[in-house]
Amino acid sequence: MIFGRIFEGGITDVISGHSNQVYAQLGYGPVNSDPRTSNEWKWQYANFNVEYGNGDEYQGVITAPAPGDYYFAYRFSVDGGYSWTVCDADGAGSNPNLDYSVSQLGTLTVTP
């Protein structure tokens, strides 16, 4: 199980439980690729897990791809899936105080 968290002011901090405005996806793609621009990433919807402080936590499972090394990440949408914010492991998504970095994505190794 892989967990991802979102805080979106006016949504996750005022709605108890799952908000229908939040879409969460867990995905994986090639190492050194940027999920914001690469078409090689595979995404699947994640399920709401619990409230976490002022945010919400989601959970998902990645079905093992072919053997090799991959990056994984969460992305969230609050506009019906029209636009997505990809998040890295240090909390950066679209927060102006944090810088998104591909090197801060999770790493998945699939062995034969």
GUDOTI-797175 format. One record per residue (C-alpha): residue number from 1; x, y, z. Coordinates in nm, 3 decimals, m for minus. Example, Ala and Ser with C-alpha at 12.3 -4.5 7.8 and 13.67 -1.06 7.14 Angstrom:
# residues 2
+-----+---------+---------+---------+
: num :    east :   north :      up :
+-----+---------+---------+---------+
:   1 :   1.230 :  m0.450 :   0.780 :
:   2 :   1.367 :  m0.106 :   0.714 :
+-----+---------+---------+---------+
This chain:
# residues 112
+-----+---------+---------+---------+
: num :    east :   north :      up :
+-----+---------+---------+---------+
:   1 :   0.000 :   0.000 :   0.000 :
:   2 :   0.132 :   0.345 :  m0.096 :
:   3 :  m0.009 :   0.654 :   0.073 :
:   4 :  m0.034 :   1.011 :  m0.052 :
:   5 :  m0.160 :   1.324 :   0.123 :
:   6 :  m0.318 :   1.646 :   0.005 :
:   7 :  m0.394 :   1.974 :   0.177 :
:   8 :  m0.610 :   2.214 :  m0.019 :
:   9 :  m0.733 :   2.516 :   0.176 :
:  10 :  m1.109 :   2.554 :   0.165 :
:  11 :  m1.158 :   2.187 :   0.076 :
:  12 :  m0.962 :   1.938 :   0.287 :
:  13 :  m0.969 :   2.158 :   0.597 :
:  14 :  m1.345 :   2.224 :   0.598 :
:  15 :  m1.500 :   1.903 :   0.463 :
:  16 :  m1.506 :   1.607 :   0.700 :
:  17 :  m1.403 :   1.282 :   0.533 :
:  18 :  m1.371 :   1.242 :   0.158 :
:  19 :  m1.440 :   1.544 :  m0.060 :
:  20 :  m1.592 :   1.483 :  m0.403 :
:  21 :  m1.377 :   1.774 :  m0.526 :
:  22 :  m1.052 :   1.581 :  m0.475 :
:  23 :  m0.934 :   1.328 :  m0.733 :
:  24 :  m0.624 :   1.128 :  m0.640 :
:  25 :  m0.410 :   0.911 :  m0.867 :
:  26 :  m0.104 :   0.697 :  m0.800 :
:  27 :   0.131 :   0.641 :  m1.090 :
:  28 :   0.467 :   0.509 :  m1.198 :
:  29 :   0.705 :   0.577 :  m1.483 :
:  30 :   1.065 :   0.548 :  m1.598 :
:  31 :   1.345 :   0.661 :  m1.370 :
:  32 :   1.464 :   1.014 :  m1.451 :
:  33 :   1.137 :   1.101 :  m1.622 :
:  34 :   0.916 :   1.387 :  m1.510 :
:  35 :   0.553 :   1.281 :  m1.456 :
:  36 :   0.440 :   1.637 :  m1.528 :
:  37 :   0.558 :   1.610 :  m1.890 :
:  38 :   0.619 :   1.242 :  m1.974 :
:  39 :   0.354 :   1.036 :  m2.153 :
:  40 :   0.524 :   0.716 :  m2.032 :
:  41 :   0.364 :   0.731 :  m1.688 :
:  42 :   0.075 :   0.496 :  m1.597 :
:  43 :  m0.188 :   0.638 :  m1.358 :
:  44 :  m0.469 :   0.477 :  m1.159 :
:  45 :  m0.717 :   0.625 :  m0.914 :
:  46 :  m0.641 :   0.596 :  m0.543 :
:  47 :  m0.898 :   0.560 :  m0.264 :
:  48 :  m0.961 :   0.793 :   0.028 :
:  49 :  m0.811 :   0.649 :   0.347 :
:  50 :  m0.839 :   0.893 :   0.640 :
:  51 :  m0.836 :   1.259 :   0.736 :
:  52 :  m0.486 :   1.362 :   0.836 :
:  53 :  m0.481 :   1.690 :   1.026 :
:  54 :  m0.615 :   1.953 :   0.784 :
:  55 :  m0.552 :   1.726 :   0.488 :
:  56 :  m0.671 :   1.398 :   0.345 :
:  57 :  m0.478 :   1.076 :   0.294 :
:  58 :  m0.528 :   0.843 :  m0.002 :
:  59 :  m0.406 :   0.489 :  m0.059 :
:  60 :  m0.327 :   0.281 :  m0.364 :
:  61 :  m0.139 :  m0.023 :  m0.489 :
:  62 :   0.081 :  m0.044 :  m0.797 :
:  63 :   0.050 :  m0.363 :  m0.999 :
:  64 :   0.408 :  m0.469 :  m1.062 :
:  65 :   0.523 :  m0.374 :  m1.411 :
:  66 :   0.807 :  m0.549 :  m1.598 :
:  67 :   1.127 :  m0.600 :  m1.396 :
:  68 :   1.329 :  m0.280 :  m1.360 :
:  69 :   1.348 :   0.047 :  m1.171 :
:  70 :   1.071 :   0.305 :  m1.173 :
:  71 :   0.968 :   0.628 :  m1.007 :
:  72 :   0.627 :   0.658 :  m0.843 :
:  73 :   0.422 :   0.958 :  m0.734 :
:  74 :   0.079 :   1.085 :  m0.644 :
:  75 :  m0.105 :   1.352 :  m0.835 :
:  76 :  m0.418 :   1.537 :  m0.727 :
:  77 :  m0.689 :   1.737 :  m0.900 :
:  78 :  m0.950 :   1.967 :  m0.746 :
:  79 :  m1.111 :   2.070 :  m1.075 :
:  80 :  m1.264 :   1.744 :  m1.194 :
:  81 :  m0.944 :   1.610 :  m1.350 :
:  82 :  m0.894 :   1.905 :  m1.586 :
:  83 :  m0.555 :   1.984 :  m1.431 :
:  84 :  m0.328 :   1.784 :  m1.201 :
:  85 :  m0.061 :   1.867 :  m0.945 :
:  86 :   0.213 :   1.605 :  m0.914 :
:  87 :   0.360 :   1.578 :  m0.565 :
:  88 :   0.706 :   1.475 :  m0.449 :
:  89 :   0.821 :   1.315 :  m0.121 :
:  90 :   0.915 :   1.637 :   0.059 :
:  91 :   0.568 :   1.787 :   0.029 :
:  92 :   0.617 :   1.997 :  m0.280 :
:  93 :   0.329 :   2.011 :  m0.522 :
:  94 :   0.223 :   2.359 :  m0.620 :
:  95 :   0.307 :   2.523 :  m0.286 :
:  96 :   0.502 :   2.841 :  m0.365 :
:  97 :   0.727 :   2.781 :  m0.062 :
:  98 :   0.846 :   2.439 :  m0.180 :
:  99 :   1.025 :   2.336 :  m0.499 :
: 100 :   0.910 :   2.028 :  m0.689 :
: 101 :   1.198 :   1.792 :  m0.768 :
: 102 :   1.199 :   1.472 :  m0.974 :
: 103 :   1.478 :   1.348 :  m0.744 :
: 104 :   1.224 :   1.353 :  m0.458 :
: 105 :   0.992 :   1.096 :  m0.620 :
: 106 :   0.954 :   0.749 :  m0.472 :
: 107 :   1.156 :   0.463 :  m0.621 :
: 108 :   1.014 :   0.121 :  m0.708 :
: 109 :   1.233 :  m0.179 :  m0.799 :
: 110 :   1.066 :  m0.483 :  m0.957 :
: 111 :   1.279 :  m0.800 :  m0.956 :
: 112 :   1.209 :  m1.110 :  m1.166 :
+-----+---------+---------+---------+
